[in-house]
Amino acid sequence: MTVTTRAVAALVAVVWSLSAVGCGSTTEGKPVEATSRSATATDEPAGLFDPCTEISDDLLRQMGVDPATEEADLAGVEYPGWKVCSWSGPWYFLTVFVGDKSLDQMRENKSFTKFRDIKVGTRDALQYQSSSSMQDEDCFIGYTVSGGVVMIEVATMFSKEKAEDPCDVVIRDAIALNSVLPN
């Protein structure tokens, strides 16, 4: 099953808003377009953890998502400074974002709300939701890592009934991913 149009739109909004966070000035000129997946390795963000290649299929199955549903980037579009990978579960999408932002920038971003400082294993983490989430349909956990941030999102599929609180699922998934995520 592929990501639905609404889910892609939500993911694009998240990455777009994250890319704009922390900008204090404007730059004149033409906007830079996102590149397709066919970009060369030298175009990829240096040193970023790649969730599509560094999270094993076995771990994904243990977490309840189908490795065969993997989607790199967002609808095949790579966003400079970000590595993004998503998979489908029984009623939700699991997405892992890795970028060169900070958790402080997440807190300042009006696209997010309901912030809670939590511990996931030994890691300090930030739990939050998208401001546009209707009836708590999504939940994020973010970690500060060397060189940036890792964000894990669980978002309810619009075509399925939510089986449990996405925040419970994202905490469980964050615990499962803890050993493979960078420090």
N, CA, C and O of each residue as an XYZ file, in Angstrom:
732
protein
N       0.852     -1.183      0.000
C       0.000      0.000      0.000
C       0.891      1.238      0.000
O       1.846      1.307      0.774
N       0.604      2.188     -0.832
C       1.405      3.398     -0.894
C       0.779      4.478     -0.025
O      -0.389      4.394      0.355
N       1.569      5.483      0.279
C       1.109      6.588      1.104
C       0.014      7.333      0.355
O       0.162      7.630     -0.830
N      -1.086      7.635      1.041
C      -2.194      8.333      0.408
C      -1.832      9.787      0.135
O      -0.883     10.322      0.709
N      -2.597     10.417     -0.746
C      -2.351     11.805     -1.097
C      -2.384     12.707      0.127
O      -1.549     13.603      0.255
N      -3.341     12.483      1.034
C      -3.424     13.316      2.242
C      -2.209     13.118      3.121
O      -1.696     14.081      3.692
N      -1.737     11.879      3.241
C      -0.557     11.612      4.067
C       0.673     12.254      3.447
O       1.499     12.820      4.163
N       0.808     12.175      2.127
C       1.938     12.817      1.456
C       1.881     14.319      1.685
O       2.900     14.944      1.979
N       0.696     14.900      1.553
C       0.559     16.340      1.780
C       0.965     16.709      3.201
O       1.628     17.724      3.413
N       0.572     15.893      4.173
C       0.948     16.160      5.567
C       2.455     16.048      5.755
O       3.058     16.884      6.428
N       3.065     15.029      5.170
C       4.515     14.860      5.297
C       5.260     16.002      4.622
O       6.240     16.512      5.164
N       4.798     16.406      3.439
C       5.430     17.519      2.739
C       5.328     18.778      3.589
O       6.294     19.536      3.678
N       4.183     19.016      4.211
C       4.016     20.186      5.068
C       4.985     20.155      6.241
O       5.556     21.183      6.605
N       5.172     18.988      6.828
C       6.101     18.864      7.961
C       7.518     19.184      7.522
O       8.192     20.005      8.144
N       7.978     18.542      6.453
C       9.352     18.782      6.004
C       9.522     20.208      5.532
O      10.543     20.832      5.820
N       8.539     20.743      4.810
C       8.636     22.123      4.360
C       8.727     23.070      5.548
O       9.541     23.994      5.545
N       7.898     22.848      6.560
C       7.928     23.742      7.716
C       9.234     23.599      8.480
O       9.742     24.581      9.022
N       9.784     22.397      8.533
C      11.059     22.197      9.205
C      12.181     22.888      8.460
O      13.105     23.415      9.080
N      12.114     22.895      7.145
C      13.145     23.541      6.342
C      13.128     25.048      6.553
O      14.164     25.705      6.449
N      11.962     25.594      6.846
C      11.838     27.035      7.016
C      12.131     27.490      8.436
O      12.316     28.686      8.662
N      12.179     26.589      9.390
C      12.377     26.944     10.794
C      13.721     27.619     10.995
O      14.736     27.198     10.440
N      13.708     28.669     11.795
C      14.954     29.302     12.202
C      15.518     30.280     11.193
O      16.601     30.820     11.417
N      14.836     30.526     10.101
C      15.326     31.465      9.112
C      14.994     32.871      9.578
O      13.825     33.186      9.803
N      15.993     33.714      9.727
C      15.774     35.058     10.214
C      15.794     36.099      9.122
O      15.480     37.260      9.381
N      16.150     35.727      7.922
C      16.204     36.702      6.847
C      15.732     36.056      5.559
O      15.581     34.837      5.473
N      15.505     36.890      4.568
C      15.090     36.363      3.279
C      16.248     36.476      2.308
O      17.160     37.279      2.504
N      16.210     35.685      1.278
C      17.228     35.711      0.239
C      16.528     35.953     -1.078
O      15.535     35.297     -1.394
N      17.050     36.901     -1.849
C      16.450     37.183     -3.137
C      16.967     36.201     -4.164
O      18.043     35.624     -4.002
N      16.204     36.014     -5.212
C      16.612     35.105     -6.277
C      15.565     34.042     -6.492
O      14.459     34.116     -5.955
N      15.925     33.051     -7.284
C      14.999     31.984     -7.613
C      14.993     30.924     -6.530
O      16.041     30.615     -5.962
N      13.821     30.359     -6.233
C      13.777     29.278     -5.255
C      14.506     28.051     -5.796
O      14.573     27.831     -7.006
N      15.046     27.267     -4.882
C      15.739     26.044     -5.263
C      14.742     24.905     -5.181
O      14.073     24.740     -4.161
N      14.634     24.114     -6.246
C      13.700     22.999     -6.265
C      14.293     21.802     -5.559
O      15.509     21.607     -5.542
N      13.409     20.995     -4.972
C      13.842     19.736     -4.401
C      14.311     18.844     -5.535
O      13.820     18.953     -6.659
N      15.262     17.958     -5.246
C      15.802     17.089     -6.286
C      15.107     15.747     -6.261
O      14.532     15.356     -5.246
N      15.159     15.045     -7.371
C      14.573     13.710     -7.420
C      15.512     12.717     -6.760
O      16.656     13.047     -6.445
N      15.028     11.501     -6.551
C      15.803     10.438     -5.907
C      17.036     10.090     -6.718
O      17.935      9.438     -6.188
N      17.122     10.496     -7.984
C      18.246     10.140     -8.818
C      19.471     11.025     -8.573
O      20.452     10.939     -9.312
N      19.420     11.867     -7.549
C      20.578     12.707     -7.230
C      21.780     11.825     -6.929
O      21.635     10.705     -6.442
N      22.954     12.335     -7.221
C      24.164     11.553     -6.984
C      24.486     11.522     -5.503
O      23.976     12.333     -4.730
N      25.329     10.589     -5.113
C      25.704     10.436     -3.703
C      26.346     11.700     -3.166
O      26.220     11.992     -1.977
N      27.032     12.461     -4.014
C      27.676     13.676     -3.526
C      26.655     14.764     -3.218
O      26.964     15.713     -2.497
N      25.438     14.641     -3.757
C      24.384     15.606     -3.470
C      23.672     15.308     -2.162
O      22.962     16.169     -1.642
N      23.843     14.109     -1.616
C      23.123     13.711     -0.417
C      23.746     14.359      0.811
O      24.948     14.622      0.834
N      22.928     14.621      1.839
C      23.442     15.230      3.055
C      24.547     14.367      3.669
O      24.344     13.190      3.967
N      25.693     14.966      3.847
C      26.854     14.229      4.357
C      26.618     13.760      5.783
O      26.203     14.538      6.642
N      26.882     12.496      6.026
C      26.882     11.962      7.371
C      25.528     11.749      8.018
O      25.484     11.342      9.178
N      24.425     12.001      7.337
C      23.124     11.797      7.958
C      22.771     10.312      7.967
O      22.990      9.595      6.991
N      22.225      9.880      9.082
C      21.697      8.530      9.222
C      20.605      8.353      8.178
O      19.720      9.200      8.063
N      20.653      7.267      7.419
C      19.639      7.012      6.389
C      18.697      5.920      6.890
O      19.060      4.744      6.875
N      17.495      6.289      7.332
C      16.586      5.291      7.903
C      16.195      4.191      6.916
O      15.911      3.071      7.340
N      16.171      4.477      5.621
C      15.791      3.449      4.642
C      16.829      2.334      4.547
O      16.478      1.184      4.284
N      18.081      2.659      4.754
C      19.123      1.639      4.625
C      19.640      1.134      5.963
O      20.232      0.056      6.024
N      19.429      1.884      7.030
C      20.041      1.523      8.308
C      19.070      0.923      9.325
O      19.482      0.559     10.426
N      17.805      0.817      8.974
C      16.836      0.120      9.829
C      16.511     -1.196      9.138
O      16.041     -1.204      8.000
N      16.757     -2.296      9.812
C      16.603     -3.614      9.186
C      15.131     -3.992      8.992
O      14.247     -3.535      9.717
N      14.907     -4.837      7.996
C      13.562     -5.354      7.741
C      13.046     -6.141      8.943
O      11.864     -6.065      9.278
N      13.931     -6.896      9.591
C      13.518     -7.668     10.774
C      13.004     -6.748     11.877
O      11.975     -7.028     12.492
N      13.720     -5.649     12.129
C      13.280     -4.704     13.160
C      11.946     -4.074     12.765
O      11.060     -3.922     13.606
N      11.800     -3.713     11.515
C      10.530     -3.124     11.055
C       9.374     -4.089     11.267
O       8.304     -3.684     11.722
N       9.578     -5.365     10.940
C       8.514     -6.368     11.153
C       8.186     -6.497     12.639
O       7.016     -6.597     13.010
N       9.222     -6.496     13.496
C       8.992     -6.578     14.945
C       8.166     -5.388     15.430
O       7.390     -5.510     16.378
N       8.335     -4.250     14.782
C       7.601     -3.041     15.157
C       6.182     -3.033     14.587
O       5.371     -2.187     14.964
N       5.876     -3.960     13.689
C       4.519     -4.057     13.156
C       4.286     -3.334     11.851
O       3.137     -3.152     11.449
N       5.362     -2.910     11.166
C       5.196     -2.281      9.858
C       5.766     -3.209      8.785
O       6.595     -4.074      9.070
N       5.315     -3.016      7.567
C       5.687     -3.881      6.456
C       6.869     -3.287      5.699
O       6.722     -2.236      5.074
N       8.048     -3.935      5.737
C       9.213     -3.411      5.021
C       8.981     -3.236      3.517
O       9.609     -2.379      2.894
N       8.107     -4.019      2.941
C       7.828     -3.933      1.499
C       7.130     -2.626      1.115
O       7.091     -2.275     -0.064
N       6.579     -1.903      2.090
C       5.884     -0.642      1.810
C       6.813      0.569      1.908
O       6.359      1.710      1.825
N       8.089      0.326      2.080
C       9.062      1.412      2.259
C       8.966      2.458      1.162
O       8.889      2.138     -0.025
N       8.972      3.720      1.588
C       9.026      4.843      0.658
C      10.121      5.782      1.120
O      10.060      6.338      2.216
N      11.126      5.952      0.270
C      12.196      6.895      0.562
C      11.732      8.297      0.198
O      10.954      8.483     -0.738
N      12.216      9.274      0.944
C      11.882     10.671      0.684
C      10.373     10.874      0.816
O       9.708     10.108      1.514
N       9.840     11.867      0.176
C       8.404     12.138      0.226
C       7.872     12.118     -1.189
O       8.123     13.029     -1.978
N       7.135     11.066     -1.499
C       6.593     10.872     -2.848
C       7.701     10.924     -3.889
O       7.507     11.448     -4.986
N       8.870     10.376     -3.542
C       9.989     10.327     -4.477
C      10.781     11.606     -4.592
O      11.685     11.695     -5.423
N      10.468     12.602     -3.778
C      11.178     13.875     -3.825
C      12.106     13.971     -2.621
O      11.677     13.838     -1.474
N      13.383     14.204     -2.903
C      14.379     14.365     -1.840
C      14.409     15.825     -1.399
O      14.383     16.730     -2.234
N      14.463     16.054     -0.093
C      14.541     17.404      0.444
C      15.938     17.635      0.979
O      16.378     16.917      1.876
N      16.653     18.630      0.444
C      18.028     18.885      0.883
C      18.108     19.034      2.403
O      17.307     19.731      3.024
N      19.098     18.359      2.973
C      19.298     18.425      4.416
C      18.481     17.424      5.206
O      18.562     17.403      6.434
N      17.687     16.586      4.530
C      16.824     15.616      5.204
C      16.948     14.237      4.579
O      17.116     14.103      3.366
N      16.864     13.224      5.413
C      16.671     11.835      4.991
C      15.323     11.446      5.567
O      15.086     11.641      6.759
N      14.435     10.901      4.751
C      13.089     10.555      5.191
C      12.749      9.168      4.670
O      13.033      8.849      3.515
N      12.147      8.348      5.509
C      11.705      7.037      5.079
C      10.418      6.697      5.829
O      10.295      6.981      7.020
N       9.457      6.086      5.125
C       8.198      5.723      5.770
C       7.784      4.315      5.372
O       8.183      3.790      4.332
N       6.962      3.718      6.245
C       6.443      2.369      6.057
C       4.992      2.356      6.525
O       4.581      3.200      7.321
N       4.225      1.395      6.027
C       2.830      1.242      6.431
C       2.705      0.156      7.487
O       3.309     -0.912      7.385
N       1.902      0.458      8.511
C       1.509     -0.518      9.510
C       0.054     -0.902      9.244
O      -0.483     -0.599      8.179
N      -0.579     -1.564     10.202
C      -1.955     -2.010      9.974
C      -2.972     -0.865      9.849
O      -3.962     -0.998      9.129
N      -2.733      0.262     10.549
C      -3.665      1.387     10.507
C      -2.947      2.745     10.521
O      -3.581      3.795     10.630
N      -1.625      2.702     10.408
C      -0.837      3.939     10.510
C       0.398      3.872      9.611
O       0.797      2.813      9.128
N       0.976      5.047      9.415
C       2.268      5.171      8.742
C       3.316      5.471      9.807
O       3.069      6.253     10.725
N       4.471      4.856      9.685
C       5.630      5.168     10.513
C       6.616      5.891      9.609
O       6.987      5.378      8.553
N       7.039      7.075     10.018
C       7.999      7.842      9.236
C       9.145      8.251     10.141
O       8.935      8.683     11.275
N      10.363      8.112      9.628
C      11.557      8.556     10.343
C      12.198      9.659      9.504
O      12.543      9.455      8.340
N      12.349     10.835     10.120
C      12.971     12.008      9.505
C      14.324     12.205     10.181
O      14.416     12.112     11.405
N      15.365     12.470      9.417
C      16.678     12.788      9.972
C      17.144     14.055      9.279
O      17.226     14.099      8.052
N      17.452     15.093     10.063
C      17.849     16.363      9.462
C      18.796     17.153     10.322
O      19.123     16.768     11.445
N      19.227     18.260      9.775
C      20.220     19.088     10.452
C      19.587     20.245     11.230
O      20.151     21.338     11.283
N      18.428     20.009     11.829
C      17.744     21.012     12.661
C      17.965     20.665     14.133
O      18.734     19.757     14.452
N      17.293     21.386     15.024
C      17.401     21.120     16.459
C      16.006     20.985     17.078
O      15.009     21.409     16.493
N      15.957     20.389     18.264
C      14.669     20.284     18.963
C      14.154     21.657     19.364
O      12.943     21.867     19.417
N      15.050     22.596     19.648
C      14.607     23.956     19.952
C      13.867     24.560     18.764
O      12.897     25.296     18.945
N      14.318     24.252     17.553
C      13.622     24.739     16.360
C      12.244     24.085     16.229
O      11.305     24.714     15.743
N      12.121     22.832     16.659
C      10.815     22.177     16.629
C       9.850     22.905     17.570
O       8.698     23.161     17.220
N      10.342     23.234     18.772
C       9.507     23.937     19.764
C       9.033     25.296     19.245
O       7.914     25.719     19.533
N       9.879     25.968     18.488
C       9.554     27.300     17.966
C       8.639     27.241     16.746
O       8.039     28.249     16.372
N       8.531     26.091     16.137
C       7.777     25.941     14.908
C       6.274     25.881     15.210
O       5.822     25.021     15.967
N       5.521     26.783     14.624
C       4.069     26.860     14.843
C       3.330     25.662     14.246
O       2.139     25.488     14.502
N       4.021     24.832     13.453
C       3.403     23.639     12.883
C       3.264     22.515     13.902
O       2.625     21.499     13.627
N       3.868     22.699     15.094
C       3.839     21.672     16.126
C       3.266     22.214     17.428
O       3.334     23.411     17.706
N       2.695     21.296     18.227
C       2.046     21.671     19.477
C       2.118     20.510     20.471
O       2.650     19.447     20.151
N       1.584     20.713     21.672
C       1.493     19.680     22.715
C       2.856     19.071     23.054
O       3.005     17.850     23.103
N       3.836     19.928     23.283
C       5.196     19.471     23.584
C       5.288     18.883     24.981
O       4.734     19.427     25.936
N       5.995     17.762     25.089
C       6.268     17.127     26.378
C       7.693     16.605     26.365
O       8.085     15.872     25.456
N       8.470     16.984     27.374
C       9.801     16.407     27.536
C       9.623     15.036     28.158
O       8.954     14.896     29.182
N      10.228     14.014     27.536
C      10.111     12.648     28.037
C      11.467     11.964     27.950
O      12.409     12.503     27.370
N      11.556     10.796     28.521
C      12.730      9.934     28.392
C      12.310      8.715     27.596
O      11.256      8.132     27.849
N      13.133      8.329     26.634
C      12.937      7.087     25.898
C      14.226      6.309     26.093
O      15.251      6.617     25.485
N      14.163      5.294     26.950
C      15.391      4.625     27.367
C      16.233      5.625     28.132
O      15.766      6.228     29.098
N      17.470      5.804     27.705
C      18.355      6.779     28.364
C      18.363      8.120     27.643
O      19.044      9.052     28.071
N      17.618      8.220     26.564
C      17.629      9.451     25.763
C      16.606     10.472     26.266
O      15.480     10.127     26.627
N      17.031     11.736     26.278
C      16.083     12.828     26.465
C      15.379     13.018     25.127
O      16.028     13.048     24.081
N      14.082     13.143     25.157
C      13.316     13.254     23.915
C      12.213     14.286     24.074
O      11.878     14.702     25.183
N      11.669     14.680     22.959
C      10.556     15.620     22.917
C       9.411     14.934     22.186
O       9.570     14.474     21.056
N       8.260     14.871     22.840
C       7.054     14.329     22.208
C       6.175     15.506     21.818
O       6.032     16.453     22.592
N       5.586     15.460     20.629
C       4.742     16.557     20.159
C       3.839     16.075     19.040
O       3.960     14.943     18.571
N       2.933     16.943     18.617
C       2.003     16.621     17.534
C       1.971     17.762     16.536
O       2.398     18.877     16.836
N       1.456     17.471     15.337
C       1.286     18.559     14.381
C       0.106     19.408     14.826
O      -0.894     18.898     15.332
N       0.241     20.696     14.630
C      -0.837     21.617     14.992
C      -2.097     21.317     14.195
O      -3.204     21.579     14.666
N      -1.943     20.777     13.007
C      -3.097     20.484     12.158
C      -3.711     19.120     12.433
O      -4.681     18.735     11.780
N      -3.155     18.381     13.398
C      -3.677     17.048     13.701
C      -5.101     17.150     14.211
O      -5.383     17.869     15.170
N      -5.991     16.422     13.560
C      -7.383     16.404     13.972
C      -7.595     15.162     14.826
O      -7.244     14.057     14.410
N      -8.156     15.328     15.998
C      -8.454     14.213     16.896
C      -7.222     13.373     17.182
O      -7.289     12.144     17.214
N      -6.094     14.049     17.391
C      -4.845     13.374     17.746
C      -4.519     12.229     16.793
O      -4.331     11.091     17.223
N      -4.453     12.533     15.499
C      -4.191     11.532     14.479
C      -2.715     11.243     14.263
O      -2.368     10.309     13.540
N      -1.835     12.036     14.884
C      -0.410     11.786     14.733
C       0.323     12.084     16.030
O      -0.225     12.695     16.948
N       1.566     11.644     16.086
C       2.405     11.930     17.235
C       3.861     11.756     16.808
O       4.196     10.843     16.053
N       4.712     12.640     17.301
C       6.145     12.624     17.001
C       6.955     12.427     18.273
O       6.529     12.791     19.369
N       8.132     11.844     18.099
C       9.168     11.873     19.129
C      10.417     12.357     18.426
O      10.769     11.859     17.357
N      11.092     13.333     19.027
C      12.324     13.860     18.458
C      13.473     13.704     19.431
O      13.309     13.836     20.644
N      14.649     13.419     18.871
C      15.890     13.302     19.640
C      16.928     14.239     19.041
O      16.967     14.451     17.829
N      17.754     14.785     19.892
C      18.937     15.455     19.402
C      19.994     14.386     19.194
O      20.225     13.550     20.068
N      20.632     14.415     18.039
C      21.718     13.480     17.731
C      22.887     14.298     17.187
O      22.746     15.480     16.875
N      24.014     13.659     17.083
C      25.183     14.321     16.526
C      24.847     14.845     15.131
O      24.493     14.072     14.241
N      24.958     16.142     14.950
C      24.706     16.745     13.648
C      23.273     17.135     13.367
O      22.988     17.645     12.284
N      22.345     16.913     14.311
C      20.984     17.322     14.027
C      19.931     16.683     14.900
O      20.062     16.619     16.122
N      18.874     16.208     14.243
C      17.711     15.692     14.950
C      17.161     14.465     14.216
O      17.222     14.378     12.989
N      16.625     13.522     14.994
C      15.860     12.399     14.449
C      14.441     12.569     14.960
O      14.219     12.748     16.158
N      13.482     12.513     14.044
C      12.072     12.596     14.413
C      11.385     11.327     13.943
O      11.575     10.890     12.808
N      10.591     10.743     14.818
C       9.829      9.547     14.495
C       8.363      9.945     14.574
O       7.922     10.506     15.577
N       7.603      9.655     13.513
C       6.187     10.015     13.484
C       5.339      8.780     13.255
O       5.675      7.920     12.441
N       4.243      8.704     13.976
C       3.181      7.742     13.700
C       1.956      8.567     13.334
O       1.507      9.406     14.114
N       1.415      8.320     12.131
C       0.250      9.060     11.634
C      -0.824      8.078     11.187
O      -0.564      7.164     10.406
N      -2.013      8.280     11.687
C      -3.150      7.430     11.356
C      -3.464      7.510      9.865
O      -3.490      8.594      9.283
N      -3.702      6.348      9.254
C      -4.162      6.327      7.864
C      -5.601      6.838      7.855
O      -6.408      6.451      8.700
N      -5.912      7.689      6.919
C      -7.253      8.254      6.867
C      -8.301      7.229      6.468
O      -9.487      7.413      6.742
N      -7.875      6.154      5.825
C      -8.815      5.125      5.379
C      -9.016      4.015      6.412
O      -9.776      3.077      6.171
N      -8.346      4.114      7.553
C      -8.429      3.072      8.584
C      -8.864      3.690      9.915
O      -8.663      4.879     10.163
N      -9.457      2.865     10.749
C      -9.825      3.317     12.079
C      -8.609      3.218     12.994
O      -7.899      2.212     12.990
N      -8.377      4.257     13.770
C      -7.261      4.290     14.707
C      -7.473      3.221     15.774
O      -8.494      3.227     16.461
N      -6.515      2.302     15.918
C      -6.647      1.193     16.855
C      -6.141      1.532     18.252
O      -6.555      0.904     19.226
N      -5.245      2.523     18.364
C      -4.749      2.973     19.666
C      -4.176      4.366     19.515
O      -4.092      4.888     18.404
N      -3.787      4.963     20.607
C      -3.252      6.319     20.590
C      -1.914      6.324     19.838
O      -1.006      5.579     20.206
N      -1.775      7.153     18.789
C      -0.505      7.219     18.057
C       0.695      7.539     18.949
O       1.813      7.123     18.648
N       0.477      8.276     20.046
C       1.597      8.585     20.951
C       2.087      7.327     21.665
O       3.285      7.197     21.919
N       1.189      6.400     21.993
C       1.623      5.130     22.579
C       2.445      4.335     21.576
O       3.456      3.730     21.935
N       2.014      4.335     20.321
C       2.723      3.586     19.278
C       4.086      4.214     19.000
O       5.079      3.497     18.870
N       4.148      5.546     18.906
C       5.430      6.185     18.593
C       6.435      5.986     19.726
O       7.632      5.861     19.466
N       5.975      5.956     20.969
C       6.896      5.673     22.082
C       7.421      4.250     21.962
O       8.621      4.017     22.106
N       6.546      3.312     21.704
C       6.960      1.917     21.535
C       7.958      1.777     20.379
O       8.964      1.078     20.500
N       7.668      2.447     19.262
C       8.565      2.387     18.110
C       9.892      3.075     18.396
O      10.942      2.598     17.967
N       9.855      4.189     19.114
C      11.095      4.884     19.470
C      11.979      4.015     20.337
O      13.198      4.000     20.164
N      11.375      3.286     21.276
C      12.137      2.361     22.120
C      12.771      1.280     21.243
O      13.943      0.949     21.422
N      12.010      0.730     20.300
C      12.527     -0.314     19.413
C      13.669      0.222     18.529
O      14.626     -0.503     18.256
N      13.576      1.467     18.088
C      14.592      2.052     17.204
C      15.802      2.576     17.967
O      16.835      2.855     17.359
N      15.697      2.714     19.263
C      16.727      3.346     20.081
C      18.125      2.798     19.810
O      19.082      3.570     19.749
N      18.260      1.507     19.648
C      19.588      0.911     19.498
C      20.214      1.172     18.120
O      21.434      1.083     17.983
N      19.411      1.489     17.101
C      19.972      1.714     15.771
C      20.137      3.187     15.418
O      20.818      3.522     14.449
N      19.519      4.063     16.198
C      19.614      5.501     15.904
C      20.972      6.050     16.360
O      21.556      5.554     17.323
N      21.463      7.064     15.670
C      22.742      7.657     16.083
C      22.624      8.319     17.454
O      21.527      8.639     17.912
N      23.767      8.517     18.093
C      23.790      9.205     19.409
C      23.894     10.693     19.240
O      23.927     11.426     20.228
